[in-house]
Amino acid sequence: MKYLLFCLLFISSSLSFFAQEDSKKDNDCFSISLRQAKRINELLAEKNYASALEEAQSLYQYCPLEPNNLLILATMEMLQNGKLSTSYGTKLFDQLIEQKGGIGSSRKNNEYYSYSENTTGASYQTLLTIAEKLRDKDFAAGSKEAMILAFLFEDRFETVKELRRNKETLPDWKRAYDMRVRSFYKKSMGFFAIRTGIWLPQISMDSIPELLNLGIAGGGSFRNGDILTGELDFRVISNTLGRIPIQTGDTLLHSNQISGFAFTVCYDKQLLLSPNSRHRFGIKGGFGYDLLDITPDDYRGDRGNGDDNNNNNGFDNQNREFRDIRFRLHSIGASAGLTYQYNFTSSAFVGMDTRVILNNYRNPYGDRVTGTSLIANFTLGWRIADGNIYESQKLGRSQF
């Protein structure tokens, strides 16, 4: 008898537990959103917009954090009342920026857009159904109502341009957008760049000519907007107007041809980022290795005897090995300067930087060449941001 009572109590408890679980499942946000989305669709088909609005209000009341529920409520207000009845602050914008409709995503064969047994798919299809009925409505240009439809249907790049044009009428949305863009540029990203410019020796190095600078750079940015780079610059060969004297042993050689390269590790500290994140200003410091390659092409004197007319500029056949000499001057130097960068898309930028370099060339063939040089470069770069591509598309910053 006791065994029978125990079995009955166990079965009763189990049934009660599963009934509670089924009740919980029926009343959680997943089930509510799925059920309500389908119900709203049925009411829309019947053109019973007043009841559909009530269902949308109920849906948002019970599940405010579920994707698309706020947008369903806002668009139903527009459909029933002809306008938004509530401002909703920036919460509405935060959901709009997440919508894929305006960034060129194909809706075919896309699970996100399919009407399946999941809240995201079902609620999105409900949202599209409402929005399609709003296409023929005449909302004022630049209004929140018009911008909602633009975010859902139009090209995201053009929609963002429209948002910027109407920043006075939609200041809270514009601020929310700018904050989102600033957050994007604070993410860690790699980049690659090509550079061209000019290298100008100064003061005590004025015997060395200015050289065309061609280079490449690569590195990454940090969360605070600072940038670490490695820069490889090639200084293109120059035929100087004058001649550089080079003393080797007791022989004085001259050259009017010079080239070189430099490798520098630089840290670029962000000083200012404009509110729209287009313009960036920084201060840059670097430390690196520099080499000058000098090829003698004219000879004077015979082992220093000063006779310019002796045996082919002073050299006989035994000394023709001097013709193959290349003099390399090495320097370890530090630099500092200013940088500017313009972000014309989320993945591409142009920039300028100017630095003063402290050079200390070791010259075993004569006097040490110490002094400063000035380098100015124009840069074209591309960010390597695979994990952030979709974010840039949502922000409308992925094209010119």
C-alpha positions as CSV (number, residue, x, y, z in Angstrom):
1,M,0.0,0.0,0.0
2,K,2.8,2.4,0.9
3,Y,4.5,1.5,-2.3
4,L,1.4,2.3,-4.3
5,L,1.0,5.7,-2.6
6,F,4.6,6.5,-3.3
7,C,4.2,5.7,-7.0
8,L,1.0,7.9,-7.2
9,L,2.8,10.8,-5.5
10,F,5.8,10.5,-7.8
11,I,3.6,10.5,-10.9
12,S,1.6,13.4,-9.7
13,S,4.7,15.5,-8.9
14,S,6.2,14.7,-12.3
15,L,3.0,15.7,-14.2
16,S,2.9,18.9,-12.2
17,F,6.5,19.7,-13.0
18,F,6.1,19.1,-16.7
19,A,2.9,21.2,-16.7
20,Q,4.7,24.1,-15.1
21,E,7.6,23.8,-17.6
22,D,5.1,23.8,-20.5
23,S,3.4,26.8,-19.0
24,K,6.8,28.6,-18.7
25,K,7.6,27.7,-22.3
26,D,4.3,29.1,-23.5
27,N,4.9,32.3,-21.6
28,D,8.6,33.0,-22.2
29,C,9.6,35.7,-24.7
30,F,10.5,33.2,-27.4
31,S,7.0,31.8,-27.5
32,I,5.3,35.2,-26.9
33,S,7.2,36.8,-29.8
34,L,6.6,34.0,-32.1
35,R,2.9,33.8,-31.3
36,Q,2.3,37.5,-31.4
37,A,4.2,38.0,-34.6
38,K,2.0,35.5,-36.3
39,R,-1.1,37.1,-34.8
40,I,-0.1,40.5,-36.0
41,N,0.4,39.1,-39.5
42,E,-3.1,37.7,-39.4
43,L,-4.6,41.0,-38.4
44,L,-2.6,42.9,-41.0
45,A,-4.1,40.5,-43.7
46,E,-7.5,41.4,-42.4
47,K,-6.6,45.2,-42.4
48,N,-7.5,45.3,-38.7
49,Y,-4.7,47.8,-37.9
50,A,-6.1,48.9,-34.6
51,S,-6.1,45.4,-33.1
52,A,-2.6,44.8,-34.7
53,L,-1.3,47.9,-32.9
54,E,-2.7,46.6,-29.6
55,E,-1.0,43.3,-30.2
56,A,2.3,45.1,-31.0
57,Q,2.0,47.1,-27.7
58,S,1.5,43.9,-25.8
59,L,4.4,42.3,-27.5
60,Y,6.8,45.2,-26.7
61,Q,5.5,45.4,-23.1
62,Y,6.2,41.7,-22.4
63,C,9.4,41.4,-24.5
64,P,11.1,44.8,-24.9
65,L,14.6,43.4,-25.5
66,E,13.7,40.9,-28.3
67,P,15.0,41.9,-31.8
68,N,12.6,44.0,-33.9
69,N,9.8,44.3,-31.3
70,L,10.3,48.0,-30.8
71,L,10.4,48.5,-34.6
72,I,7.2,46.5,-35.0
73,L,5.5,48.8,-32.5
74,A,6.8,52.0,-34.1
75,T,5.9,51.0,-37.6
76,M,2.4,49.9,-36.4
77,E,1.9,53.4,-34.9
78,M,2.9,54.9,-38.2
79,L,0.5,52.6,-40.1
80,Q,-2.5,53.2,-37.7
81,N,-1.9,56.8,-36.7
82,G,0.1,58.2,-39.6
83,K,3.0,59.2,-37.4
84,L,5.0,58.1,-34.4
85,S,3.1,58.5,-31.2
86,T,6.2,58.2,-29.0
87,S,9.8,59.4,-29.5
88,Y,11.5,56.3,-28.0
89,G,14.8,58.3,-27.8
90,T,17.8,56.5,-29.3
91,K,16.5,53.0,-28.6
92,L,14.7,53.1,-31.9
93,F,17.8,54.2,-33.8
94,D,19.8,51.4,-32.1
95,Q,17.5,48.8,-33.5
96,L,17.3,50.5,-36.9
97,I,21.1,50.5,-37.4
98,E,21.1,46.7,-36.9
99,Q,18.7,46.1,-39.8
100,K,20.2,44.4,-42.8
101,G,17.7,45.6,-45.4
102,G,19.6,48.7,-46.4
103,I,23.0,47.2,-46.8
104,G,22.6,45.1,-49.9
105,S,22.1,41.8,-48.2
106,S,20.1,39.3,-50.3
107,R,16.9,38.1,-48.7
108,K,16.8,34.9,-50.7
109,N,18.2,31.8,-49.1
110,N,19.0,33.8,-46.0
111,E,18.0,32.1,-42.8
112,Y,17.7,35.5,-41.0
113,Y,14.9,36.6,-43.4
114,S,13.1,33.3,-43.6
115,Y,9.7,32.9,-41.9
116,S,10.8,30.0,-39.7
117,E,10.1,28.8,-36.2
118,N,12.4,31.4,-34.6
119,T,11.6,34.8,-33.1
120,T,14.1,36.7,-35.3
121,G,12.8,35.4,-38.6
122,A,9.2,35.6,-37.6
123,S,9.4,39.1,-36.1
124,Y,11.5,40.4,-39.1
125,Q,8.9,39.2,-41.6
126,T,6.2,40.9,-39.5
127,L,8.2,44.1,-39.6
128,L,8.7,43.9,-43.4
129,T,5.0,43.3,-43.9
130,I,4.2,46.4,-41.9
131,A,6.9,48.4,-43.7
132,E,5.7,47.4,-47.1
133,K,2.3,48.8,-46.3
134,L,4.0,52.1,-45.4
135,R,5.9,52.5,-48.7
136,D,3.1,54.6,-50.3
137,K,2.7,56.8,-47.3
138,D,3.9,60.4,-47.7
139,F,6.2,61.2,-44.7
140,A,8.1,64.5,-44.5
141,A,11.6,64.3,-45.8
142,G,14.1,64.0,-42.9
143,S,11.4,63.0,-40.4
144,K,11.9,60.0,-38.1
145,E,9.1,58.3,-40.0
146,A,10.9,58.7,-43.3
147,M,14.3,57.7,-41.8
148,I,12.8,54.5,-40.4
149,L,11.7,53.4,-43.9
150,A,15.1,54.5,-45.4
151,F,17.0,52.4,-42.9
152,L,14.8,49.4,-43.7
153,F,14.7,49.7,-47.5
154,E,17.2,52.2,-49.0
155,D,20.9,52.0,-49.5
156,R,22.6,52.5,-46.2
157,F,25.3,54.8,-47.5
158,E,22.6,57.2,-48.9
159,T,20.5,56.9,-45.7
160,V,23.5,57.9,-43.5
161,K,24.1,60.9,-45.8
162,E,20.4,61.9,-45.3
163,L,20.8,61.5,-41.5
164,R,23.8,63.9,-41.6
165,R,21.9,66.4,-43.7
166,N,19.1,66.4,-41.2
167,K,21.2,66.6,-38.0
168,E,19.2,69.6,-36.8
169,T,15.9,67.8,-36.9
170,L,17.3,64.5,-35.7
171,P,20.0,65.5,-33.2
172,D,19.7,62.5,-30.9
173,W,19.9,60.1,-33.8
174,K,22.9,61.9,-35.2
175,R,24.7,61.8,-31.9
176,A,24.0,58.1,-31.5
177,Y,25.3,57.5,-35.0
178,D,28.5,59.5,-34.3
179,M,29.1,57.6,-31.1
180,R,28.7,54.3,-32.9
181,V,31.2,55.4,-35.6
182,R,33.7,56.5,-32.9
183,S,33.4,53.1,-31.3
184,F,34.1,51.5,-34.6
185,Y,37.4,53.4,-35.1
186,K,38.5,52.5,-31.5
187,K,38.5,48.8,-32.3
188,S,41.8,47.1,-32.9
189,M,42.5,46.8,-36.6
190,G,45.5,46.2,-38.8
191,F,46.4,48.2,-41.9
192,F,48.7,48.4,-44.9
193,A,49.8,51.7,-46.6
194,I,51.9,53.0,-49.4
195,R,53.8,56.3,-49.1
196,T,55.5,58.9,-51.2
197,G,57.2,62.1,-50.2
198,I,60.5,63.9,-49.9
199,W,63.5,63.6,-47.5
200,L,65.3,66.9,-46.9
201,P,68.7,67.0,-45.0
202,Q,69.1,70.2,-42.9
203,I,71.9,72.5,-41.6
204,S,75.2,70.5,-41.1
205,M,73.9,67.8,-43.5
206,D,73.3,70.3,-46.4
207,S,76.0,68.6,-48.5
208,I,73.6,65.7,-48.9
209,P,70.8,66.3,-51.4
210,E,67.1,66.0,-51.0
211,L,65.8,62.6,-52.1
212,L,62.4,61.4,-53.3
213,N,60.9,59.0,-50.7
214,L,58.9,55.9,-51.6
215,G,57.8,53.5,-49.0
216,I,55.4,51.0,-47.5
217,A,54.0,50.8,-43.9
218,G,52.1,48.2,-41.9
219,G,50.8,48.0,-38.4
220,G,47.7,48.3,-36.3
221,S,45.5,50.6,-34.2
222,F,44.6,50.2,-30.6
223,R,41.3,50.8,-28.7
224,N,42.3,54.3,-27.8
225,G,43.0,55.2,-31.4
226,D,46.8,55.1,-31.1
227,I,48.7,53.5,-34.0
228,L,51.9,51.3,-34.0
229,T,53.6,51.0,-37.4
230,G,56.7,49.6,-39.1
231,E,57.8,51.8,-42.0
232,L,60.2,50.9,-44.8
233,D,61.3,53.9,-46.9
234,F,63.4,53.8,-50.1
235,R,65.2,57.0,-51.0
236,V,65.5,57.1,-54.7
237,I,68.8,57.8,-56.4
238,S,69.6,61.4,-57.0
239,N,72.0,63.2,-59.3
240,T,73.0,66.1,-57.1
241,L,73.9,69.5,-58.5
242,G,77.1,69.5,-56.4
243,R,79.5,66.8,-55.5
244,I,79.8,65.1,-52.2
245,P,83.5,64.8,-51.1
246,I,84.5,61.4,-49.7
247,Q,87.9,60.8,-48.1
248,T,89.2,57.2,-48.2
249,G,92.7,56.7,-46.9
250,D,94.7,59.5,-48.4
251,T,92.5,59.6,-51.5
252,L,89.7,62.2,-52.0
253,L,86.8,60.9,-54.1
254,H,83.7,62.7,-55.2
255,S,80.1,61.6,-56.0
256,N,77.0,63.2,-57.3
257,Q,74.9,60.0,-56.9
258,I,73.2,59.0,-53.7
259,S,70.3,56.7,-52.6
260,G,69.3,54.9,-49.4
261,F,66.7,53.3,-47.3
262,A,65.4,53.5,-43.7
263,F,63.4,51.2,-41.4
264,T,61.5,52.9,-38.5
265,V,59.2,51.7,-35.8
266,C,56.7,54.5,-35.0
267,Y,54.1,55.2,-32.4
268,D,51.4,57.6,-33.4
269,K,49.4,59.0,-30.4
270,Q,45.9,60.3,-31.3
271,L,45.4,63.9,-30.2
272,L,42.1,64.7,-31.7
273,L,39.3,62.8,-33.6
274,S,36.6,65.0,-35.2
275,P,32.9,64.4,-34.1
276,N,32.1,62.5,-37.3
277,S,35.4,60.5,-37.1
278,R,36.6,61.6,-40.5
279,H,39.6,63.7,-39.4
280,R,42.3,62.4,-37.1
281,F,45.3,64.3,-35.7
282,G,48.2,62.8,-33.9
283,I,51.8,63.2,-32.7
284,K,54.3,60.6,-33.9
285,G,57.6,59.4,-32.6
286,G,60.0,56.9,-34.1
287,F,63.3,55.1,-33.7
288,G,65.0,53.3,-36.5
289,Y,67.9,52.5,-38.8
290,D,69.0,54.7,-41.8
291,L,71.5,54.0,-44.6
292,L,72.9,56.2,-47.3
293,D,74.5,54.5,-50.4
294,I,77.0,56.7,-52.2
295,T,78.7,55.7,-55.4
296,P,81.8,57.6,-56.5
297,D,81.8,58.6,-60.1
298,D,84.6,61.2,-60.2
299,Y,88.1,61.1,-58.9
300,R,90.6,63.9,-58.0
301,G,94.2,63.6,-57.1
302,D,96.7,60.8,-57.3
303,R,96.7,59.3,-53.8
304,G,96.2,62.8,-52.6
305,N,99.0,64.6,-54.7
306,G,96.5,67.0,-56.1
307,D,97.4,66.4,-59.8
308,D,94.1,66.4,-61.6
309,N,95.6,65.7,-65.0
310,N,97.6,62.6,-64.2
311,N,96.6,59.2,-65.7
312,N,92.8,59.2,-66.0
313,N,92.0,61.7,-63.2
314,G,95.0,60.5,-61.2
315,F,94.4,56.8,-61.2
316,D,96.4,54.2,-63.2
317,N,95.1,50.7,-64.1
318,Q,96.3,49.3,-60.8
319,N,93.9,51.5,-58.9
320,R,90.8,51.0,-61.0
321,E,89.2,49.0,-58.1
322,F,88.2,52.4,-56.8
323,R,85.6,52.5,-59.6
324,D,83.6,49.7,-57.9
325,I,83.6,51.2,-54.4
326,R,80.2,52.0,-52.9
327,F,80.3,53.9,-49.6
328,R,77.6,53.1,-47.1
329,L,76.9,55.5,-44.2
330,H,74.9,54.0,-41.3
331,S,72.8,55.9,-38.7
332,I,70.6,55.0,-35.8
333,G,68.2,57.9,-35.3
334,A,65.1,59.1,-33.5
335,S,62.3,61.2,-35.0
336,A,59.2,63.1,-34.0
337,G,56.5,64.9,-35.8
338,L,52.8,65.5,-36.5
339,T,50.3,63.4,-38.5
340,Y,46.9,63.9,-40.2
341,Q,44.5,61.2,-41.4
342,Y,41.2,61.5,-43.3
343,N,38.9,58.4,-43.2
344,F,36.9,58.5,-46.4
345,T,35.6,55.0,-45.8
346,S,35.7,52.6,-42.9
347,S,38.4,50.6,-44.7
348,A,40.4,53.2,-46.6
349,F,42.2,56.5,-45.6
350,V,44.6,59.1,-46.8
351,G,47.1,60.9,-44.6
352,M,50.1,63.2,-44.3
353,D,52.9,63.1,-41.8
354,T,55.9,65.3,-41.2
355,R,58.8,64.3,-38.9
356,V,62.2,65.8,-37.9
357,I,64.8,63.1,-37.8
358,L,68.0,63.3,-35.7
359,N,70.7,61.6,-37.9
360,N,74.2,60.5,-36.8
361,Y,75.8,58.8,-39.8
362,R,79.0,56.9,-39.1
363,N,81.5,57.8,-41.8
364,P,84.7,55.8,-41.6
365,Y,85.9,57.6,-44.7
366,G,85.9,61.1,-43.2
367,D,84.1,63.3,-40.7
368,R,81.0,62.0,-38.9
369,V,77.8,63.4,-40.6
370,T,75.5,64.5,-37.8
371,G,72.5,66.7,-38.1
372,T,68.8,66.7,-38.7
373,S,66.6,65.9,-41.7
374,L,63.0,66.5,-42.5
375,I,60.7,63.9,-44.0
376,A,57.2,64.6,-45.4
377,N,55.0,61.9,-46.8
378,F,51.6,61.5,-48.4
379,T,50.0,58.1,-47.4
380,L,47.2,55.9,-48.9
381,G,46.1,53.1,-46.7
382,W,43.7,50.2,-46.2
383,R,42.5,48.7,-43.0
384,I,42.4,45.0,-42.5
385,A,39.2,44.6,-40.5
386,D,37.6,41.3,-41.5
387,G,35.7,41.0,-38.2
388,N,34.4,44.6,-38.6
389,I,33.2,44.6,-42.2
390,Y,29.6,44.0,-41.3
391,E,29.7,46.8,-38.8
392,S,31.1,49.2,-41.4
393,Q,28.3,48.2,-43.7
394,K,25.7,49.0,-41.1
395,L,27.3,52.4,-40.6
396,G,27.3,53.2,-44.3
397,R,31.0,53.7,-44.3
398,S,32.1,50.8,-46.6
399,Q,32.1,52.8,-49.8
400,F,33.3,56.2,-51.1
